[in-house]
Amino acid sequence: MSEDKTKLAFGRQNYMLLGLTIFVIILGLVIMASDSQEFGFGFLGLTLGPVILLSGFVLGFFAILHTPKSEQ
């Protein structure tokens, strides 16, 4: 019998980075939601949360565009 493995679109490292991307995006949203100022106008809602959220999206683009080395 020959082993015929189906090729996935991404490598293992890409899927790990995509998982980390989802975690960072959720973390940014939770930080923005946990701001105690009225209407989220505090440091967490206006500065820290959006920066973490944006870094999550940048990490996502990197995870998608990253070409893995040939896995053996």
C-alpha positions as CSV (number, residue, x, y, z in Angstrom):
1,M,0.0,0.0,0.0
2,S,1.3,3.4,-0.8
3,E,0.8,6.3,1.6
4,D,-1.0,9.1,-0.1
5,K,-1.1,12.1,2.2
6,T,-3.3,14.9,1.1
7,K,-1.6,18.2,0.9
8,L,-3.0,20.9,3.1
9,A,-3.0,24.5,2.0
10,F,-0.8,25.6,4.9
11,G,1.9,24.1,7.0
12,R,1.9,23.3,10.7
13,Q,3.6,26.6,11.5
14,N,1.0,28.5,9.6
15,Y,-1.9,26.9,11.5
16,M,-0.1,27.6,14.8
17,L,0.3,31.3,13.8
18,L,-3.3,31.5,12.8
19,G,-4.3,30.1,16.3
20,L,-2.1,32.7,17.9
21,T,-3.7,35.4,15.7
22,I,-7.2,34.4,16.9
23,F,-6.0,34.6,20.5
24,V,-4.4,38.0,20.1
25,I,-7.5,39.4,18.3
26,I,-9.8,38.1,21.1
27,L,-7.4,39.5,23.7
28,G,-7.6,43.0,22.1
29,L,-11.4,42.9,22.0
30,V,-11.5,41.8,25.7
31,I,-9.1,44.6,26.7
32,M,-11.2,47.2,24.8
33,A,-14.4,45.9,26.4
34,S,-13.0,45.9,29.9
35,D,-12.3,49.6,30.0
36,S,-14.0,51.1,33.0
37,Q,-14.4,54.7,31.6
38,E,-17.7,55.9,30.2
39,F,-18.1,54.7,26.5
40,G,-14.6,53.2,26.5
41,F,-12.8,56.5,26.4
42,G,-10.0,55.4,28.8
43,F,-6.5,54.2,28.0
44,L,-7.6,50.6,27.6
45,G,-10.4,51.4,25.1
46,L,-8.6,54.0,23.0
47,T,-5.0,53.0,23.0
48,L,-4.0,49.6,24.3
49,G,-6.9,47.5,23.0
50,P,-6.7,48.8,19.4
51,V,-2.9,48.4,19.2
52,I,-3.2,44.8,20.3
53,L,-6.1,44.3,17.9
54,L,-4.1,45.8,15.0
55,S,-1.1,43.7,15.8
56,G,-3.3,40.6,15.8
57,F,-4.5,41.4,12.2
58,V,-0.9,42.0,11.1
59,L,0.1,38.7,12.6
60,G,-2.8,37.1,10.7
61,F,-1.6,38.5,7.3
62,F,1.9,37.2,8.2
63,A,0.5,33.8,9.1
64,I,-1.3,33.5,5.7
65,L,1.5,34.8,3.6
66,H,4.3,32.9,5.3
67,T,5.6,30.0,3.2
68,P,6.8,27.1,5.3
69,K,10.0,25.3,4.7
70,S,9.6,21.9,3.2
71,E,8.5,19.6,6.0
72,Q,10.0,16.1,6.1
